[in-house]
Amino acid sequence: MGKTTDFRYNTGATKVPWAAVGENYNAEDLMAVIRFLMQGEGKEYEDAIEAVWKQVQKLDAVATPPGKLSLAKNVEAAEAASNEYLKTDSSTFVTNATAGFEIAYKYANLKEGDEVIVPAITFVATMAYPLSIGCKLVFADVDPRTLNMDPADVAKKITPKTKMIVPVHLAGYPVDMDPIMELAKKHDIVVLEDAAHAFGAMYKGKMIGTIGDFASFSFHEVKNITSFGEGGIVTTTIPGYDGELKRARFLGLDFTCPIKDWLYNITPIQGKYGPFVASNNSSTTEIQGLGLARQIARNEKIIAERRAAAEYLNRRLAVCDAIIPCKLDDADIKPTYHMYLLQIDPAKAGGTIQQLKKKLEEKGVTNIPHFGPLYRFNVVHTILGIDPDEVAKTCPVCEEVFYKRFTHLPLYGLDEEQLIYMADAILESVAEMQAGK
Ligand SMILES: Cc1ncc(COP(=O)(O)O)c(C=O)c1O
């Protein structure tokens, strides 16, 4: 039995088994899934569905159910695929990246008043847990090229109360990790990488997921790969901590420990400074495991397609000196190209990114209101009791880039025509701004 398997329902061959699954699925259910995953309409589609149904219903008579729907061999297979890909042995498949963050935050035994340094620009999931337990969030200003946490500003904002640094590899472009790890080592700080966008990214020859104390990846449906809509992998570099991650995923249950007196073992999880209670169940399903392993197998191909789209945009936009090219692979980094980082020089573009975004929207090029200055989110300034304008003064680059210089654009799932249209729309919009329109 693997480390992941939930032994509670594994009663094996017996006269009265304890069924792992309350109710099984049948051929009709499977057809509903096929119809959901492969949608269509019209006669050709319905004919194809009818042909499939004729075959699928034969399974009812001959097939046996999987027996186990959660935390079993397919979850383990996805973890093994992730381990091999990331070159780690700690991949733990959880319900989402946020669940992975929570385990890492708990490892640091965070308590009220502790300080956590987060980048000024990210998604709220990055810091929801420390905010919820009364920690002080400290906002590091960002690097104007990548919008990632600027290590020089992190250095300035470390205090004796700093317990964690949380770099975010925004849009899959790796953070400059060496100086961050040096600072963390020097001040004995736990590093959690928000790698939600960065499955497959590399920094100086190392896979993201093998650098900080923890990294958590997202497989939510809008990420590069998904496990049927939701999912996450959390990894650690803390020696021997893999088993704690697996137990922390599910309320501290120890699946590797033999059961004595019909009482299974639930123990606290080992944190940096003392034990903590794993208060969440972030177990994943076998179907998710199946889906994730298959998508991990094609991750490199997906990244290559995204890179090709980013290269195309860079080539097309190079004619306009008001547009700053998006960073591509170089000797130090390999991004996942989760999104295209469009940046402009407002002085040359004749306006700000906010104006450009509006023009793009009018032309039908989607923007996602997603990442912004964290301290301007209502939940953050209300709970922390801070004045966002005062914090803004400590993050001048963030203010400049967010309001004047950058936006994220999609890179995947676009056909050639859409990619060409997007490049044209950007160039036309900048030209209009330059002409004062
Ligand atoms: C930067 C960032 N961090 C964290 C998350 C949270 O990921 P999940 O939805 O898997 O919890 C997201 C998701 O959109 C994200 O964009």
The ligand as a Gaussian input file, in Angstrom:
#p B3LYP/6-31G(d) Opt

LIG

0 1
 C       -0.993000      33.819000      -8.241000
 C       -2.005000      32.806000      -7.777000
 N       -1.814000      32.212000      -6.598000
 C       -2.674000      31.296000      -6.132000
 C       -3.788000      30.917000      -6.832000
 C       -4.734000      29.955000      -6.230000
 O       -4.760000      28.707000      -6.876000
 P       -5.919000      27.687000      -6.518000
 O       -7.148000      28.182000      -7.186000
 O       -5.435000      26.384000      -7.106000
 O       -6.023000      27.645000      -5.061000
 C       -4.021000      31.500000      -8.068000
 C       -5.218000      31.109000      -8.836000
 O       -5.735000      31.761000      -9.668000
 C       -3.128000      32.476000      -8.549000
 O       -3.342000      33.097000      -9.710000

